[in-house]
């Protein structure tokens, strides 16, 4: 199933947390790998650290929480705009 179908049929949901601790940018300056600290603890991965492809994030990540101090002016302005509901299957 694709991401939309997994959400619609409740085969997948946002039930896990990770902290992004690094990113690898390709020659074009676009992310291709992410270094994450997993919430499972230091016993798994390499001391709790994993590397995931950008394609993995496209397919399996549903939400990201970003501290306001890391947003640019355009992104901060979006916080002032009226919220728009996006249905899960519209992704």
Secondary structure per residue as TSV (DSSP state, phi and psi in degrees):
chain	resnum	aa	ss	phi	psi
A	1	X	-	360.0	150.4
A	2	X	-	-84.3	176.3
A	3	X	H	-57.5	-44.6
A	4	X	H	-60.6	-47.4
A	5	X	H	-63.9	-40.3
A	6	X	H	-61.3	-38.8
A	7	X	H	-69.1	-47.0
A	8	X	H	-62.2	-39.9
A	9	X	T	-93.0	9.2
A	10	X	T	57.2	32.9
A	11	X	S	-83.2	-16.0
A	12	X	-	-148.3	152.1
A	13	X	-	-160.5	170.2
A	14	X	S	-82.2	94.0
A	15	X	-	-127.8	13.2
A	16	X	-	-140.6	146.4
A	17	X	-	-119.8	144.6
A	18	X	E	-142.3	156.6
A	19	X	E	-113.9	126.5
A	20	X	E	-76.1	123.8
A	21	X	E	-117.9	-4.2
A	22	X	E	-172.7	161.0
A	23	X	E	-143.2	144.0
A	24	X	E	-105.8	126.2
A	25	X	E	-100.5	136.1
A	26	X	-	-77.1	-174.2
A	27	X	T	-61.0	-24.4
A	28	X	T	-90.0	1.4
A	29	X	S	82.2	13.5
A	30	X	-	-102.1	144.6
A	31	X	E	-66.5	136.9
A	32	X	E	-125.9	-16.2
A	33	X	E	-145.9	147.7
A	34	X	E	-125.5	135.4
A	35	X	E	-96.3	124.8
A	36	X	E	-125.3	146.8
A	37	X	E	-99.8	117.6
A	38	X	E	-84.2	152.0
A	39	X	T	-81.1	1.6
A	40	X	T	-79.3	-9.9
A	41	X	-	101.7	177.1
A	42	X	T	-77.2	-8.5
A	43	X	T	-77.0	-15.5
A	44	X	S	-115.8	158.4
A	45	X	T	67.1	-152.7
A	46	X	B	-103.5	94.0
A	47	X	T	56.7	37.6
A	48	X	T	84.9	3.3
A	49	X	E	-104.4	137.1
A	50	X	E	-130.0	160.0
A	51	X	E	-119.7	127.2
A	52	X	E	-120.6	146.1
A	53	X	E	-72.6	158.3
A	54	X	H	-63.7	-33.4
A	55	X	H	-62.1	-36.6
A	56	X	H	-60.2	-45.0
A	57	X	H	-64.1	-41.1
A	58	X	H	-58.4	-37.9
A	59	X	H	-86.1	-32.7
A	60	X	H	-122.1	-7.9
A	61	X	-	-94.7	131.9
A	62	X	-	-109.8	-26.5
A	63	X	-	-145.0	154.2
A	64	X	-	-139.1	138.3
A	65	X	-	-110.6	124.6
A	66	X	-	-126.5	129.6
A	67	X	-	-63.9	137.6
A	68	X	G	-55.0	-31.7
A	69	X	G	-64.7	-14.9
A	70	X	G	-97.2	-0.5
A	71	X	-	-89.6	148.9
A	72	X	-	-86.0	177.2
A	73	X	H	-61.2	-41.9
A	74	X	H	-62.5	-42.3
A	75	X	H	-68.0	-40.2
A	76	X	H	-61.9	-37.8
A	77	X	H	-62.7	-32.9
A	78	X	H	-62.7	-27.9
A	79	X	H	-66.7	-23.2
A	80	X	H	-86.6	-15.6
A	81	X	S	-73.9	157.9
A	82	X	-	-66.2	136.6
A	83	X	-	-67.0	144.8
A	84	X	-	-120.6	124.2
A	85	X	-	-75.1	130.1
A	86	X	-	-118.2	119.3
A	87	X	-	-72.0	143.2
A	88	X	G	-53.7	-36.9
A	89	X	G	-79.5	-2.5
A	90	X	G	-88.6	4.2
A	91	X	-	-76.7	360.0
